[in-house]
Amino acid sequence: MDIPISKVAERLNLEEDVLKNAIERRVITLCKYRDKRYLVFKKKVRHVERGTVLFLNERMDVVMGYPKIRRALVLDPTVKKYFIDQVVVEEKLNGYNVRVVNIDNEILGITRGGRICPFTTKKVLKLLNTDILKDHPKITLCGEMIGLNNPYVPHYYPEVDREIYRDESTVIRENLGLYIFDIREGDRSLPVEERNKLLEEYNVPYVKPLGVFNKEEIEEIKSTVVKLDRENREGIVMKDPSMLVDPIKYTTHYTHCQDLAVAFRYTFDLGIHFMFSRLIREGFQSYEFNEGEKEMERRALSIGKSIIYPMVESIKEVARGELITEDFELYFDSEEDVEEFLRYLKEVHISYVVKEREVLKNRIFRVIIGKVYPSTRDKIKSYLGGSLW
């Protein structure tokens, strides 16, 4: 495999036998992006977080995995118990986690799982002022890639609509943006104010605080959640201003229903994994917001619709002989970029079909990719054919 085991073990402060065992079990995998070879931690190994990347270059650069953000099921008393004094409340965006780094003078976009995504890497160069990473090469920009035209979590955000081409007869828009929510140096996050000041200096888009509250001001934080729910937004992330404790998150009823709708569209691939946690959150949220009978009934109705409607639609589609896919509309700058991304999907074992492919004006390549969920299709087909549960 040509991995310098002793050097990697020393760089990560791991025992060689632990490292070898993790490689043999494919917990650590060797990957390649163009001329860059790198190791990806698919699971946590001792103190090394899942998603950590070690580049097999001269310096053996390490990009630490982004730690999981734990969740509050109730704001009171969790916020009072967890935080030291003040709480910075930021919006939690509905997209996919990206770490942007400078490795050997090349800007790279790394997904939560630790893979260098060619689509993300190309878009980062357009969406961010990457001078910040050239001037501060040791930092990692941690952000959320959002918008309808992304290949993992498509969700429309009006604020990231942008024109990518216009002439007298044609306007082409892409709904895609990247907002930074953390800057890390190694495994340390910059304090919120210091982070914001640095990002503003380089005019880098970031998640701006919705408010700074004393930890006793629970009602004010709840009001923020209610407002976001009415606006069909995902939720909040709460942070200590100095980042002395890890952030925690809290999501809206709207998001729970959206998650369930996606999960039960692809019932046998995502349903069980998504269902229990979202329903638990709903129960605690209903309790904390002191809902009466009518509010609880509205909540129950919207949850039920989120589950039943998309599931029945999938059953109908399979009965009609149609393929069930989750579709992503993406824009590329070249045929080579399209092919590189399709190869990447195969490398990460994502089943897909290309549904539409066209060249627009100014050599913009528009592609609709359908992610296939084989278990849902196969099991629905089997049960419709008379198989027993």
C-alpha positions as CSV (number, residue, x, y, z in Angstrom):
1,M,0.0,0.0,0.0
2,D,3.1,2.2,0.2
3,I,2.1,4.0,3.5
4,P,5.0,5.1,5.7
5,I,3.5,3.5,8.8
6,S,6.1,4.7,11.4
7,K,6.0,8.3,10.1
8,V,2.2,8.4,10.1
9,A,2.0,6.9,13.6
10,E,4.5,9.4,14.9
11,R,2.7,12.3,13.2
12,L,-0.7,11.3,14.7
13,N,0.7,10.1,18.1
14,L,-0.7,6.6,17.5
15,E,0.9,3.2,18.2
16,E,2.0,1.5,15.0
17,D,0.0,-1.6,15.7
18,V,-3.2,0.4,16.2
19,L,-2.6,2.2,12.9
20,K,-1.9,-1.1,11.0
21,N,-5.0,-2.7,12.5
22,A,-7.2,0.3,11.5
23,I,-5.8,0.2,7.9
24,E,-6.4,-3.6,7.7
25,R,-10.0,-3.1,8.9
26,R,-10.4,-0.3,6.3
27,V,-11.2,2.2,9.0
28,I,-8.4,4.2,7.5
29,T,-8.3,4.3,3.7
30,L,-5.8,5.5,1.2
31,C,-7.3,8.0,-1.3
32,K,-6.0,10.1,-4.2
33,Y,-7.0,13.5,-5.6
34,R,-5.0,14.3,-8.7
35,D,-1.4,14.2,-7.5
36,K,-2.3,14.2,-3.8
37,R,-2.3,11.0,-1.8
38,Y,-4.0,11.1,1.5
39,L,-5.3,8.9,4.4
40,V,-8.9,9.2,5.5
41,F,-10.2,8.2,8.9
42,K,-13.7,6.8,8.3
43,K,-14.2,6.2,12.0
44,K,-12.6,7.6,15.2
45,V,-9.3,5.9,16.1
46,R,-8.3,6.7,19.7
47,H,-8.0,10.5,19.8
48,V,-8.2,11.0,16.0
49,E,-11.6,12.2,15.0
50,R,-13.7,10.6,12.1
51,G,-13.1,12.6,8.9
52,T,-9.5,13.4,9.8
53,V,-7.2,13.6,6.7
54,L,-3.5,13.1,6.6
55,F,-1.7,14.1,3.4
56,L,1.3,11.9,2.4
57,N,3.3,15.0,1.4
58,E,6.6,16.1,2.7
59,R,5.1,17.9,5.8
60,M,2.5,15.2,6.3
61,D,-0.2,17.9,6.7
62,V,-3.1,16.9,8.9
63,V,-6.6,18.3,8.7
64,M,-8.5,17.2,11.8
65,G,-12.0,15.9,11.5
66,Y,-14.8,18.3,12.6
67,P,-16.1,17.1,15.9
68,K,-19.8,16.1,16.1
69,I,-22.0,18.8,17.6
70,R,-24.2,17.4,20.3
71,R,-27.9,18.3,20.5
72,A,-30.1,19.8,23.2
73,L,-33.5,18.1,23.4
74,V,-34.7,20.9,25.7
75,L,-33.3,24.4,25.9
76,D,-34.2,24.7,29.6
77,P,-32.3,23.6,31.7
78,T,-29.7,22.4,29.2
79,V,-28.4,25.9,28.2
80,K,-28.2,27.0,31.8
81,K,-26.4,23.8,32.8
82,Y,-24.0,23.7,29.8
83,F,-22.7,27.2,29.2
84,I,-20.5,29.3,31.3
85,D,-22.1,32.7,31.1
86,Q,-23.1,34.1,27.6
87,V,-24.4,32.2,24.6
88,V,-23.9,33.2,21.0
89,V,-26.8,32.0,18.9
90,E,-26.2,31.4,15.2
91,E,-28.4,29.9,12.5
92,K,-27.9,26.3,11.7
93,L,-27.9,26.0,7.9
94,N,-29.2,23.0,5.9
95,G,-26.4,21.9,3.6
96,Y,-23.3,19.9,3.9
97,N,-20.2,20.3,6.0
98,V,-17.1,21.5,4.2
99,R,-13.5,22.1,5.4
100,V,-11.5,24.4,3.2
101,V,-7.7,24.2,3.5
102,N,-4.5,25.2,1.7
103,I,-2.3,22.2,1.1
104,D,0.9,22.8,-0.9
105,N,-0.5,26.1,-2.2
106,E,-3.6,24.4,-3.5
107,I,-7.1,25.2,-2.1
108,L,-9.1,22.0,-1.4
109,G,-12.7,21.3,-0.3
110,I,-13.0,18.4,2.1
111,T,-16.3,16.8,3.0
112,R,-17.3,15.8,6.6
113,G,-16.3,12.2,5.8
114,G,-12.8,13.3,4.8
115,R,-12.9,13.1,1.0
116,I,-11.6,15.8,-1.3
117,C,-14.7,16.5,-3.4
118,P,-13.9,17.9,-6.9
119,F,-17.3,19.7,-7.2
120,T,-16.8,21.4,-3.8
121,T,-13.2,22.3,-4.5
122,K,-14.0,24.0,-7.8
123,K,-17.0,25.9,-6.3
124,V,-14.9,27.1,-3.3
125,L,-12.6,29.0,-5.6
126,K,-15.6,30.9,-7.0
127,L,-17.5,31.5,-3.7
128,L,-14.7,32.5,-1.3
129,N,-11.8,34.9,-1.3
130,T,-9.1,32.3,-0.8
131,D,-6.4,34.9,0.0
132,I,-7.3,34.3,3.6
133,L,-5.8,30.8,3.3
134,K,-2.8,32.0,1.4
135,D,-2.1,34.5,4.1
136,H,-3.0,32.1,6.9
137,P,-2.1,28.6,5.5
138,K,-2.4,26.8,8.9
139,I,-6.0,27.5,9.5
140,T,-9.0,25.4,8.4
141,L,-12.2,27.2,7.3
142,C,-15.2,25.2,8.4
143,G,-18.4,26.0,6.6
144,E,-21.7,24.9,5.2
145,M,-22.3,24.6,1.5
146,I,-26.0,25.4,0.9
147,G,-28.4,25.9,-1.9
148,L,-30.6,23.9,-4.3
149,N,-27.7,23.2,-6.8
150,N,-25.5,21.1,-4.5
151,P,-24.9,17.4,-4.9
152,Y,-25.6,16.2,-1.3
153,V,-28.3,18.3,0.5
154,P,-30.3,20.4,-2.0
155,H,-32.4,23.0,-0.2
156,Y,-33.4,26.4,-1.6
157,Y,-31.9,29.5,0.1
158,P,-33.0,32.7,-1.7
159,E,-29.9,34.6,-0.3
160,V,-27.5,32.4,-2.4
161,D,-29.2,32.9,-5.7
162,R,-26.6,34.3,-8.1
163,E,-26.3,34.9,-11.9
164,I,-23.7,32.8,-13.6
165,Y,-24.6,34.1,-17.1
166,R,-26.7,36.8,-18.6
167,D,-27.2,38.1,-22.1
168,E,-30.1,39.8,-23.9
169,S,-32.2,36.7,-24.1
170,T,-30.9,34.3,-21.4
171,V,-30.3,34.4,-17.6
172,I,-28.7,31.4,-15.9
173,R,-28.9,31.3,-12.1
174,E,-27.2,29.0,-9.7
175,N,-28.5,28.6,-6.1
176,L,-25.3,27.8,-4.2
177,G,-23.3,29.4,-1.4
178,L,-20.8,28.7,1.3
179,Y,-20.9,30.3,4.8
180,I,-18.1,29.8,7.2
181,F,-19.2,29.0,10.8
182,D,-15.8,28.1,12.4
183,I,-12.1,28.7,11.9
184,R,-9.8,26.0,13.4
185,E,-6.1,25.9,14.1
186,G,-5.4,22.2,14.7
187,D,-8.1,21.1,17.1
188,R,-8.7,24.6,18.5
189,S,-11.5,27.0,17.4
190,L,-11.0,30.7,17.2
191,P,-13.2,32.8,19.6
192,V,-16.4,34.0,17.8
193,E,-15.4,37.7,17.7
194,E,-11.9,36.9,16.5
195,R,-13.3,34.6,13.8
196,N,-15.7,37.2,12.6
197,K,-13.1,40.0,12.5
198,L,-10.7,37.8,10.3
199,L,-13.5,36.8,7.9
200,E,-14.7,40.3,7.5
201,E,-11.2,41.5,6.8
202,Y,-11.2,39.2,3.7
203,N,-14.9,39.6,2.9
204,V,-15.6,35.9,3.4
205,P,-19.3,35.1,3.9
206,Y,-19.9,33.7,7.4
207,V,-22.8,32.7,9.6
208,K,-23.6,35.9,11.6
209,P,-24.9,35.7,15.1
210,L,-28.6,36.0,15.6
211,G,-28.0,37.3,19.1
212,V,-25.8,37.1,22.2
213,F,-27.7,36.1,25.3
214,N,-27.1,35.4,28.9
215,K,-27.6,31.7,29.6
216,E,-30.6,32.5,31.7
217,E,-32.4,34.2,28.8
218,I,-34.1,31.0,27.6
219,E,-37.3,32.6,26.4
220,E,-35.4,34.9,24.1
221,I,-33.6,31.9,22.6
222,K,-36.9,30.0,22.2
223,S,-38.3,33.0,20.4
224,T,-35.4,32.8,17.9
225,V,-36.3,29.2,17.3
226,V,-40.0,30.0,16.7
227,K,-39.1,32.7,14.2
228,L,-36.8,30.4,12.3
229,D,-39.5,27.7,12.2
230,R,-42.0,30.1,10.7
231,E,-39.4,31.0,8.1
232,N,-38.8,27.3,7.2
233,R,-35.2,27.4,8.5
234,E,-33.3,24.6,10.1
235,G,-32.4,25.7,13.6
236,I,-29.7,27.1,15.8
237,V,-26.2,26.4,17.0
238,M,-25.3,27.8,20.4
239,K,-21.7,28.7,21.2
240,D,-19.6,30.0,24.0
241,P,-18.1,33.4,22.8
242,S,-14.6,32.2,23.6
243,M,-15.3,28.6,22.4
244,L,-14.3,27.3,25.8
245,V,-17.0,24.6,25.6
246,D,-18.1,22.7,22.5
247,P,-21.2,24.1,20.6
248,I,-24.6,22.5,20.9
249,K,-27.5,22.5,18.4
250,Y,-31.3,22.6,18.4
251,T,-33.5,22.2,15.3
252,T,-37.0,23.3,14.3
253,H,-40.2,21.4,13.8
254,Y,-40.0,22.3,10.1
255,T,-36.6,20.6,9.8
256,H,-37.8,17.4,11.5
257,C,-40.7,17.2,9.1
258,Q,-38.4,17.8,6.1
259,D,-36.0,15.1,7.3
260,L,-38.8,12.6,7.7
261,A,-40.2,13.4,4.2
262,V,-36.8,12.7,2.6
263,A,-36.3,9.6,4.8
264,F,-39.7,8.0,3.9
265,R,-39.3,8.9,0.2
266,Y,-36.5,6.3,0.4
267,T,-38.0,4.2,3.2
268,F,-35.8,1.2,3.2
269,D,-32.6,3.1,2.8
270,L,-33.1,6.0,5.3
271,G,-36.4,5.6,7.1
272,I,-35.4,3.7,10.3
273,H,-32.2,5.7,10.8
274,F,-34.0,9.0,10.5
275,M,-37.3,8.3,12.2
276,F,-36.6,7.6,15.8
277,S,-34.3,10.6,16.6
278,R,-36.7,13.1,14.8
279,L,-39.7,11.8,16.7
280,I,-37.9,12.0,20.0
281,R,-37.0,15.6,19.2
282,E,-40.6,16.4,18.4
283,G,-41.9,15.0,21.7
284,F,-39.5,17.0,23.8
285,Q,-40.1,20.1,21.7
286,S,-43.8,19.9,22.1
287,Y,-43.4,19.5,25.9
288,E,-40.9,22.4,26.2
289,F,-43.1,24.8,24.2
290,N,-46.0,23.8,26.5
291,E,-48.3,22.9,23.6
292,G,-52.0,22.5,24.1
293,E,-54.3,20.0,22.4
294,K,-54.7,22.0,19.2
295,E,-50.9,22.7,18.8
296,M,-50.1,19.0,19.4
297,E,-52.7,17.9,16.9
298,R,-51.2,20.2,14.3
299,R,-47.7,18.9,15.0
300,A,-48.9,15.3,14.8
301,L,-50.7,16.0,11.5
302,S,-47.6,17.5,9.9
303,I,-45.4,14.7,11.1
304,G,-47.8,12.1,9.8
305,K,-48.0,13.8,6.4
306,S,-44.2,14.0,6.2
307,I,-44.1,10.2,6.6
308,I,-47.1,8.9,4.7
309,Y,-47.2,11.1,1.6
310,P,-43.7,10.6,0.3
311,M,-43.7,6.9,1.2
312,V,-46.9,6.3,-0.7
313,E,-45.6,8.3,-3.7
314,S,-42.5,6.0,-3.8
315,I,-44.7,2.9,-3.7
316,K,-46.8,4.3,-6.6
317,E,-43.7,5.0,-8.7
318,V,-42.3,1.5,-8.2
319,A,-45.7,0.1,-9.1
320,R,-45.5,2.1,-12.3
321,G,-42.1,0.6,-13.0
322,E,-40.3,3.9,-12.4
323,L,-36.9,4.3,-10.8
324,I,-36.8,6.1,-7.5
325,T,-34.1,8.7,-7.4
326,E,-33.1,11.8,-5.4
327,D,-32.2,14.4,-8.1
328,F,-29.5,17.0,-8.1
329,E,-29.2,19.8,-10.7
330,L,-25.6,20.9,-10.9
331,Y,-23.6,23.4,-13.0
332,F,-20.1,22.8,-14.2
333,D,-17.5,24.8,-16.2
334,S,-16.3,22.0,-18.5
335,E,-17.0,18.4,-19.7
336,E,-13.8,17.4,-17.8
337,D,-15.3,18.7,-14.5
338,V,-18.5,16.7,-15.1
339,E,-16.5,13.5,-15.8
340,E,-14.3,14.1,-12.8
341,F,-17.3,14.4,-10.5
342,L,-19.0,11.3,-11.9
343,R,-15.8,9.3,-11.3
344,Y,-15.7,10.6,-7.8
345,L,-19.3,9.4,-7.1
346,K,-18.2,5.9,-8.2
347,E,-15.2,6.1,-6.0
348,V,-17.4,6.9,-2.9
349,H,-19.8,4.1,-4.0
350,I,-22.8,6.3,-4.7
351,S,-25.2,4.7,-7.3
352,Y,-26.5,7.3,-9.8
353,V,-28.0,7.8,-13.2
354,V,-27.5,10.8,-15.4
355,K,-31.0,12.1,-16.2
356,E,-30.2,15.2,-18.2
357,R,-27.0,16.6,-19.6
358,E,-26.8,19.8,-21.8
359,V,-24.4,22.6,-22.7
360,L,-25.8,26.0,-22.1
361,K,-24.6,29.4,-23.2
362,N,-21.0,30.4,-22.3
363,R,-20.1,26.7,-22.1
364,I,-21.9,26.1,-18.9
365,F,-22.6,22.4,-18.4
366,R,-25.9,21.6,-16.7
367,V,-26.4,18.1,-15.4
368,I,-29.2,16.4,-13.5
369,I,-27.9,13.4,-11.5
370,G,-30.3,11.0,-9.9
371,K,-29.0,9.2,-6.8
372,V,-30.4,5.7,-6.7
373,Y,-31.7,4.1,-3.5
374,P,-31.7,0.4,-4.4
375,S,-33.0,-1.1,-1.2
376,T,-36.2,1.0,-1.3
377,R,-36.9,0.1,-4.9
378,D,-36.1,-3.6,-4.5
379,K,-38.0,-4.1,-1.3
380,I,-41.1,-2.2,-2.5
381,K,-41.1,-4.2,-5.7
382,S,-40.8,-7.4,-3.7
383,Y,-43.6,-6.6,-1.3
384,L,-45.9,-5.5,-4.2
385,G,-45.2,-8.9,-5.7
386,G,-46.5,-10.7,-2.7
387,S,-43.4,-11.3,-0.5
388,L,-44.0,-11.5,3.2
389,W,-42.6,-9.0,5.7
